[in-house]
C-alpha cells in the first residue's frame, strides 16, 4: 500500500460566503439567518437587529485582534462569523497602511504601492478567516455594490456592470477566497403600455440573488444552485453545515418528501454555555483583575478600545512610552501627538501590550506608577 490514501465522495466543510448588493437591500438581515451567527459589525448596520456581535472595531488592529480571538476559540457557540462590511474593513485597512508608513492618503505612495500594501494586509485577514473556516466555523462577508463602466477589449462599445465596492486588487482576493459569491439586487416588474403612445410603468418588485456569473455582475457557487433565487436563507440552507433548516431539507429530500420552508425562517441559536463559577482570587493574581483600569477617555477611540480590551491602564501605557524615550514619564496620553498614537501605539499595539506585560513581570504588582 502506498504512502498516501485516495479518498472519494463529498467533504462536508464550513463555508465562505460573500454577499454584495446596494445599500438597504437586506444583506445583514440575510446573514443573521445563518446558524449560530455572531457579527463583527464595522459599519454599524445591525444596531436595530437582535443578534450577537463583538465590539465595533475602531481600527484595523482591533479588527484583526477580534478575528484572532474567534480563531482561538475565545467565544464558544459561534457557528458563523459575519463580517459586515468588507468595504468598511478596507477603509480601516487603508488607514492602517497610511499611518504605518506615515503618509496622509493611500494615493501618496505613488505607482500603486499603497494599494499593494493594503492588498497584503487584507490578504492576512482572509488567511485568518480561512483558519476559522478550517476549524469548522462558517464565515460570511457582506459588501456594498457599485456600478462601473466596463469595456471589452475585443468588442466595440461599453456597458455597466455591478462589482464589489472595493479596490480591484482587494475585490479579486475576496472573490477568489469565497466558496459562494452572491449578488443581491431588486427585480422590478414593468407593465407595458396598452398602446404605442402609453409609457411603460414599473409596478412592484422583489429582492433576489444571482448565484452565477453574468456579464453585468460577478457571482459564483459550487452547489449547482439555480441562476436566480429569492433573497431567503432557506434557498441556500442545504449548502450550509450545522443549519437546522438545511438538515431538515436534506432529510426530507432523502425520504422523497417535498418540504416548504417559511420565508426568512430563523433557526434557533445554541444556548450559551453556563457561566463558570468565579474562582477565588489569590494574592499572586494580576492586579488589573482587582483594581479598576484608568482609561484616558479624551484619547482617540481606536486606542482606548484596545486598552479596555486588553486591560492596559493609562499609567502602564505612559510608563512603557517613557521607558522607550518617546515622552517624559508623567505626560498624559491626551498630550501625545496624534500621529504617534496612530502610527506607533495603535499600529503596533501587540508589541506595546507585550511590553506592558514584561514590565508587570519585571517590576511586580506592588510597583506604583
RAJO-V644879 format. One line per field, one symbol per residue. phi: phi as a letter, one per 20 degrees, with the letter a starting at -180 (. if undefined). psi: psi as a letter, one per 40 degrees, with the letter a starting at -180 (. if undefined). A space follows every 10 residues. Layout:
phi: ???
psi: ???
This chain:
phi: .ffddedbnf dfbfddcdcc rffneoffff ffefflfced efenedgdde cebegffdbf gfffffffff gfnfcfneeb ddeccfffff ffffffffff dlcebffffn lmffffffff ffffffffff ffffendfcd cebedcecfc cffdcenbbe becfebggff ffgfffffeb dddebddddd dfffcfeeef cecmrbecce dcfbgeaeaa bdclfgfccf ebgffdgfed fmefffffff ffffemdfcd dfglfdffef ffffffffff edfefgffed cfeedffeeg fgefffffgd meefffffff fffenfbggd ffffeffgff ffedfffdfg ffffffffff ffenfffdf
psi: iidihhiiii hhiiihhhhi iiieefdddd deeihfihig gddfeedeig iiiiihheid dddddddddd defegiehdh hhhgiddddd dddddddddd efidideedi fedddddddd dddddddddd ddddeehihi hiiiiihihh hhdeiiiiii ihihgiiddd dddddddidh hhhhihhihh hiidideiii ihhaaihihh eiiideihii ifefiidhii ghdddedeeh iehddddddd ddddefhihh hihfhhiiii hiiihihhih hideiheeee iihhhgeeii ddddddddde fhiddddddd dddeediide hideeihddd dddddddfdd dddddddddd ddeidehh.
